[in-house]
Amino acid sequence: PDGVATGSGAAFTAPTTLGPASTRAATGDVIVLRGGTYRIGGLQTNQGITLQPYADERPVLKGTRVATQWEAQRNGLWRTAWSTLFPESPADWWRREREGAKTPLWLFNNDMVFVDGEPLKAVGWEGALDAHSYYIDYAAGQVYLGVDPTNRLVEITAFDSALVRTLQPVHGKKSDGRGFILRGLTFTQYAYRALEVEGHEPEKLADPATFGKDVVGTTVEHCTLTYCSRVAGYFRGDRFTLRHCLVSDTSTEGIYIVSSADCLLEKNIFARNNVEGITGYFPSAVKIFNQSYRVTCRDNLVTDQPNSNGIWYDVGNVDGVFINNWVEGCEDGFFFEISKNAICAGNVFVNCTKGIRVLNSCNVRVYHNTLVNTVASFERNERSAVGDHFGWHPSTGPDVEQRDGHVFAGNLLIADATFHRPLLCFEQPQLLARRLTKPHVAQLDGNVYVRLAATADPLLVWSPATGERTQIELPSLDALRQLQPSLEVHSQYLSGYQGPLVRSLELRHYDLLPDFPVTVPGATLPVEVQSLLGWPAATVLAPGAYPGTR
């Protein structure tokens, strides 16, 4: 960070600075960063360049500048002039008539203020300030604090991006179609987003050969992306890889993958999205959006998301793979909406509103997951491309009559004495009672349901049912078998169970004890999925996400 802009950067004895280095670098070049803090942003490239640290040093790229010129006010507040402000309005699809009483408009601005590393909360006027908040008068270009900034490090956002991989000609070069490679860097405190890879997005159902090809092969490994006021990174283009990264403390999304194919998210940590609690914005720690094909999420930790979904495949996605992830404390953990064909296997879901949620989709196969105090839900409704709030979105998924073909097999669902909701739901509205009479599932078997307390709470929600109501609550598996004799033939429900179960519920060790009395047929796990999970073949299996055999 203490290089000289005119330095060649060709040797450690002649270091340059990051801005000039990024303008000179072409595909195949590697920019090596020494450790320290780089207060920089607005970098652009259209080349397949690499940025990485020197040895084990830790470069930190920050989108803030330090504010030092403060004026004490007679009212006990402090004020400074600030020229780089990022006012913003909600997106045009945000419904103020629904959400305006819950989400104040100032939360949509993209500015952030930090005092000694603590992110402060935005408020709407000076009278609401305290030691942990800030107010911005955008018309006057003034930032106000309620805490004395003397002898404190006060940082205010100055850049709305760190690095953008653009499609446009830049620095005398044309785009070479290759994505950047980032390794071992920290990006933090950026207004709006830290990283973006540009690309064309279809605005209707389209042939996947016609998009995702502008920039391919973007790779981000062993990086930290935190405290971005909206999204840590937007990524467009096939063969994107995110591996061994921490993405946390974001607002609407952590990672946003758009119209891309053959992507991999592996061994990442996603924590604390929607830190501002914005409503009506459909937040998600990871959003995979708009006709993305074959996106695999494997062995990730998604946690601490009380106001956010976990990983959401949203609109027109095909052949998703979601395996061996740990998802805890989310609204919807794995959410597959208006999309086709997915495998969800070997995952653990803990204390989610809905750990597995499938909505208006088809052919989602759910095998051998463990769900603790968490609902699995398959849902469909009348939503179609005709008159939809989001226009063409529903046209990218299955039609209303094609939202079926799901599989739910070999799963372990555990509820402690505090959990009173149904464990598995198949939902559709009454107005579809005559239109949709076929079950959501093509296969439902080999599941084990455990309630630690004897209770009258329903076990299942089932639809479509015949009779006055198409959606009904069922107390037991026997009640379901009376309606659908071919379903849950090998499944068991243990109500008020006090026998051997898992190694430790309290310590989150959910592997079954050897003397747990229930097994499921090995046929609940197809060879294809067994191979994806890396499990051995067996004729008898333990239910749930751990590869125990009996």
Secondary structure by P-SEA (a helix, b strand, c coil): cccccccccccccccccaaaaaaaccccbbbbbccccccccccccccbbbbbbcccbbbbbbcbbbbcccccccccbbbbbbcbbbbbbcccccccccccccccccccccbbbbcccbbbbbbcccccccccccccccccbbbbbcccccccbbbbbccccccccccccccccccccbbbbbcbbbbcccccccbbbbbbbbccccccccccccccbbbbccbbbcccccccccccccbbbbcbbbbcccccccbbbcccccccccbbbbccccccccccccccccccccccccccccbbbbccccccccccccccccbbbbcbbbbcccccccccccccbbbbcbbbbccccccbbbccccbbbbcbbbbccbbbbbbcccccccccccccccccccccccccbbbbcbbbbbbccccccccccccccccccccccccccccccbbbbbbcccccccccccccccccccccccccaaaaaaacccccccbbbbcccccccccccccccccccccccbbbbcccccaaaaaaaccccccccccccccccc
